[in-house]
Amino acid sequence: MSISFENQVAIVTGAGNGLGRSHALELARRGAKVVVNDLGGARDGTGGSSDAAREVVALIENDGGEAIANGANVAKYDEVEAMVKQAVDKWGHVDVLVNNAGILRDKTFAKMSLDDFSSVVDVHLMGSVNCTKAVWEQMREQNYGRIVMTTSSSGMYGNFGQANYGAAKMALVGFMNTLVLEGKKYGIHVNTLSPTAGTRMLEDIIEDKQVMDIMSVESVTAGLITLCDKEAPNRTILCAGAGGYAVTHIYETEGIYLPPEAQTPEEVRRNFAAIDDPDGEKLFTAGFEQTNKFVEKAIAYLKSKA
């Protein structure tokens, strides 16, 4: 069965170029009415122009779809609120939010200013927080919503010169994890996309045109679409790029229990191989599950001594 977004309204941030553009066009092709948001700034977030967003809207309209351009700065909540109001005033509701907007200010941490750090966090993390907050109550009231964050391998695994970007991107995984728990009973699914694509964000890193061609934005959008429809999973980190698709999980080792008299730094160090042993590692779905594991080990020890 083909995936359709007929009668649905989607907001895509950072949709004037690259991945966001591809996401917006495909959602529209599949029937969604789309808010094409783009500040129109440079890769480092400076400047601004609505030209790119308007061009995407024109492409959608020329193909028979419906779209509106929006130039809100996602780092400013009042502008984001106005963007959501624009969508609701025109179409009555918002069903899908794709948090895609981002900037880069790559430098080693030693050379990075705090402004470089906070500016990247403001767009990637707080921009996603602002947009999600602006649609959250409406999605709760309509008992339906699909929200996608955009993380990165730089956040999950690290990347030289991207301490700001990596911190913001990994924070979005934690944001997703809690929203999943709070939104589940309201029919809100929250997922995260980890893309690898040949966009302007990578043009200084990968110079080989053949490699850039393989890393098509369309291959990433194919994954994005599966996180947005009615049958979308919940709490998934979907990695997509160059035709490859995978899911990332966060696991925790089984670990050990140390009795009170052995709860010292030296004993922790001495037992680190056992603590780090991946055999029996678990996938948790809420923070309290880790707490329960540790408490159960302690109770089992106490019972063994009774």
C-alpha positions in Angstrom: 0.0 0.0 0.0 1.4 3.4 -1.0 2.0 6.0 1.7 -0.3 9.0 1.4 -0.7 12.3 3.2 -4.0 13.4 1.7 -5.9 15.9 3.9 -2.9 16.3 6.1 -0.8 19.4 6.8 2.9 19.3 7.3 5.5 21.8 8.4 9.0 21.3 7.2 11.7 23.6 8.6 14.9 24.4 6.7 13.0 23.4 3.6 14.5 25.8 1.1 17.4 23.7 0.2 18.9 20.2 0.5 17.1 17.6 2.6 14.3 19.9 3.7 13.5 20.8 0.2 13.4 17.1 -0.8 11.2 16.3 2.2 8.7 19.1 1.4 8.5 18.2 -2.2 7.9 14.5 -1.5 5.3 15.2 1.2 3.5 17.5 -1.2 3.7 14.9 -4.0 2.0 12.5 -1.6 -0.9 14.8 -0.9 0.2 16.9 2.1 -0.4 20.6 2.3 3.0 22.0 3.2 4.4 24.9 5.1 7.8 25.5 3.5 9.9 27.1 6.2 13.3 28.6 5.6 15.1 31.6 7.0 17.2 31.6 3.8 20.4 32.3 5.6 23.9 31.1 4.8 25.2 27.8 6.1 26.5 29.4 9.3 23.0 31.0 9.9 23.9 34.5 8.9 21.7 36.6 6.5 18.3 35.7 5.3 16.0 35.5 2.3 12.6 34.0 1.5 13.6 33.3 -2.1 14.5 29.6 -1.6 11.2 28.9 0.3 9.2 30.6 -2.4 10.9 28.6 -5.1 9.9 25.3 -3.4 6.3 26.5 -3.0 6.3 27.3 -6.7 7.5 23.8 -7.6 4.8 22.3 -5.4 2.0 24.5 -6.9 3.2 23.8 -10.4 2.7 20.1 -9.7 -0.8 20.7 -8.5 -0.1 20.8 -4.7 -0.7 23.3 -2.0 2.0 25.1 0.0 2.9 28.4 1.7 6.3 29.9 2.3 7.4 31.0 5.7 10.6 32.7 6.8 10.4 32.2 10.5 13.6 31.9 12.5 13.1 28.7 14.4 15.3 29.9 17.2 12.7 32.6 18.0 9.5 31.2 19.6 7.3 34.1 18.7 8.1 33.7 15.0 7.5 29.9 15.3 4.1 30.5 16.9 3.1 32.8 14.1 4.2 30.1 11.6 2.0 27.5 13.2 -0.9 30.0 13.3 -0.4 30.7 9.6 -0.8 27.0 8.9 -3.8 26.6 11.2 -5.6 29.7 9.9 -5.2 28.5 6.3 -5.8 24.7 6.7 -7.2 24.2 10.1 -4.7 21.9 11.7 -1.1 20.5 11.7 -0.5 16.8 11.4 3.2 16.5 10.6 6.2 18.4 11.9 9.7 17.8 10.4 12.4 19.5 12.4 15.1 19.8 9.8 16.5 23.4 10.1 20.1 23.6 11.0 23.4 25.6 10.7 27.1 24.7 11.0 29.9 26.6 12.7 32.6 23.9 12.7 35.8 24.5 14.7 37.8 22.6 17.2 36.5 23.1 20.7 39.7 25.0 21.6 39.0 27.6 18.9 35.2 27.6 19.2 33.7 30.7 20.8 30.7 30.2 23.1 28.7 32.2 20.6 29.5 29.6 17.9 28.4 26.9 20.4 25.2 28.5 21.5 24.2 29.6 18.0 24.3 26.0 16.7 22.4 24.7 19.8 19.8 27.5 19.4 18.9 26.4 15.9 19.2 22.6 16.1 18.0 22.0 19.6 16.0 25.0 20.6 14.6 25.4 17.1 13.2 21.9 17.4 11.9 22.5 20.9 10.2 25.8 19.8 8.5 24.1 16.8 7.4 21.1 18.8 6.1 23.2 21.6 4.1 25.3 19.1 2.3 22.3 17.7 2.2 20.0 20.7 -1.1 21.1 22.3 -3.0 21.1 19.0 -1.7 17.6 18.3 -2.8 16.5 21.8 -6.3 17.9 21.2 -6.7 16.2 17.9 -5.3 12.9 19.2 -2.8 12.7 16.3 0.6 13.9 15.4 3.8 12.9 13.7 7.0 14.7 14.7 10.5 14.0 13.4 13.7 15.3 14.8 17.0 15.3 12.8 20.0 13.9 14.6 23.4 13.0 13.2 26.2 10.4 13.5 28.2 13.4 14.8 26.0 13.4 17.8 25.7 9.7 18.4 29.4 8.9 17.7 31.3 12.2 17.6 33.0 14.1 14.8 36.2 16.2 14.9 35.4 20.0 15.0 31.7 19.6 15.7 31.3 19.7 19.5 28.5 22.2 19.2 26.7 20.3 16.4 27.2 17.0 18.1 25.9 18.2 21.5 22.8 19.6 19.9 22.1 16.6 17.7 22.4 14.1 20.6 20.2 16.2 22.8 17.4 15.7 20.3 17.5 12.0 20.9 16.9 12.6 24.6 14.1 15.1 23.7 12.5 12.4 21.5 12.7 9.8 24.2 10.7 11.8 26.7 8.2 13.1 24.2 7.4 9.6 23.2 6.3 8.8 26.7 4.3 11.9 27.1 2.7 11.8 23.6 1.8 8.2 23.2 -1.7 8.3 24.8 -2.5 11.2 22.5 -1.6 9.5 19.3 1.6 11.5 18.9 4.5 9.5 17.5 8.0 11.0 17.7 10.9 9.7 15.8 14.4 10.8 14.8 16.1 10.8 11.4 19.9 10.5 11.1 20.7 11.5 7.5 23.8 11.3 5.3 23.3 13.2 2.1 25.3 15.3 -0.3 24.0 18.7 0.7 25.6 22.1 1.2 26.3 21.1 4.8 28.8 18.5 3.4 30.2 20.2 0.3 33.4 21.3 2.0 34.0 17.8 3.5 33.3 15.6 0.4 34.7 16.9 -2.8 34.2 13.8 -5.0 31.2 14.5 -7.2 30.5 10.8 -7.8 30.3 10.2 -4.0 28.0 13.2 -3.6 25.7 11.9 -6.3 25.4 8.6 -4.6 24.5 10.4 -1.4 21.2 11.7 -2.8 18.8 13.6 -0.7 15.9 11.5 -2.2 17.3 8.4 -0.6 17.1 10.0 2.8 13.7 11.4 2.2 12.4 7.9 1.5 13.3 7.1 5.1 11.8 10.3 6.4 8.4 9.6 4.8 8.2 6.3 6.7 8.5 8.2 10.0 5.6 10.7 9.1 2.6 8.6 8.1 -0.2 7.0 10.0 1.7 3.7 10.3 4.9 5.3 11.5 6.9 3.7 14.3 7.5 5.4 17.6 10.8 6.2 19.2 12.9 5.1 16.3 16.3 6.5 15.3 16.4 5.8 11.5 19.7 6.2 9.8 19.5 6.8 6.0 22.0 7.7 3.3 23.4 6.6 -0.1 20.6 3.9 -0.2 21.5 2.4 3.1 19.0 2.2 6.0 19.6 1.2 9.6 18.3 1.8 13.1 20.4 2.9 16.0 19.6 1.8 19.5 21.1 2.8 22.9 21.9 -0.3 24.9 23.1 -0.7 28.5 25.2 -3.6 29.8 23.9 -5.9 32.5 26.6 -4.7 34.8 27.3 -6.0 38.3 26.3 -5.4 41.9 28.9 -4.5 44.5 28.0 -4.9 48.2 28.2 -1.9 50.5 31.7 -2.6 51.7 33.0 -2.9 48.1 31.4 0.3 46.8 34.7 2.1 46.4 36.4 3.6 43.3 39.1 0.9 43.5 36.6 -1.9 43.3 34.7 -0.2 40.5 38.0 0.1 38.6 39.0 -3.5 39.4 35.6 -4.8 38.1 35.4 -2.6 35.0 35.7 -5.4 32.5 32.7 -7.1 34.0 30.8 -3.8 34.1 31.6 -3.2 30.5 30.8 -6.8 29.3 28.2 -6.5 26.5 26.8 -10.0 27.1 23.2 -9.6 28.2 22.9 -5.9 27.4 19.4 -4.4 27.4 17.4 -1.9 25.4 15.5 0.4 27.8 12.4 2.4 27.0 12.3 4.7 30.0 14.8 6.0 32.6 13.2 4.3 35.5 14.0 0.9 34.0 17.7 1.5 34.7 16.8 2.4 38.3 14.7 -0.7 38.6 17.6 -2.9 37.4 20.0 -1.5 40.0 17.4 -1.8 42.8 16.6 -5.4 41.9 20.3 -6.3 42.0 20.6 -4.7 45.5 17.5 -6.4 46.8 18.7 -9.8 45.4 22.0 -9.3 47.3 20.2 -8.4 50.5 17.9 -11.5 50.2 21.0 -13.7 49.6 22.4 -12.5 53.0 19.2 -12.9 54.9 
